[in-house]
Amino acid sequence: MSSKYITPIILCMLSFSCASKTASGALVGGGLGAATGGIVGGGKGALIGGAVGVIAGGLVGAALDEQDRRIMEQRSPSTVSRMDEGRPLTINDVIQLSEGGVSDETIIGYMRQTGARYKLNQSQIRKMQNAGVSQRVINYMIDTGY
């Protein structure tokens, strides 16, 4: 495989592991900016392109994070309030976030920030599954159990 394909592939894989859309945008933007700058202007071009890409990608990602927040403020102000205060999310909060179209990465990121632990019973798991919460989020919550 040509080395010109390796960097974009690695960046794409890493972007799926970022906790926020801001981080993903910055990572992908920086990588693409560096690659483009390197092709056009060599070493200095890669440095400048990477810096510009990080800034632009971060701004695009931050706008998406803000969009999630606006949606949640309309759907469930109590969920947003709980997040702003750094309190753990309830099962109903997780359902509201999921139904509001907030990404798994963002939901899990909020749970990580608070250090929340969840001891879920079968009824709670079924409730989340029936509400459309992704299995990835449910598994994360199960894994935090005592």
Long-range contacts (C-beta under 8 A, 24 or more apart in sequence): 4-35, 7-31, 7-35, 8-32, 8-35, 16-105, 18-105, 19-105, 19-106, 19-108, 19-109, 19-112, 20-61, 20-65, 20-105, 20-106, 20-109, 21-61, 21-62, 21-64, 21-65, 21-68, 21-103, 21-105, 21-106, 22-58, 22-61, 22-62, 22-64, 22-65, 23-58, 23-61, 24-57, 24-61, 24-105, 25-57, 25-58, 25-59, 25-60, 25-61, 25-62, 25-64, 26-54, 26-55, 26-57, 26-58, 26-61, 27-54, 27-57, 28-53, 28-57, 29-53, 29-54, 29-55, 29-56, 29-57, 29-58, 29-60, 30-54, 30-57, 32-57, 33-57, 65-106, 68-100, 68-101, 68-102, 68-103, 68-106, 71-100, 71-101, 71-102, 72-96, 72-97, 72-100, 72-102, 75-99, 75-100, 76-100, 83-110, 86-113, 86-114, 87-114, 88-114, 88-115, 88-116, 89-114, 89-116, 91-118, 91-120, 91-124, 91-127, 91-128, 94-128, 94-133, 94-137, 94-141, 95-127, 95-128, 95-131, 95-133, 98-128, 98-131, 98-132, 98-133, 98-134, 98-137, 99-131, 99-132, 104-134, 104-136, 104-137, 107-137, 108-136, 108-137, 108-140, 111-140, 111-141, 111-144, 116-144, 117-144, 117-145, 117-146, 118-142, 118-144, 118-145, 119-145, 119-146, 120-145
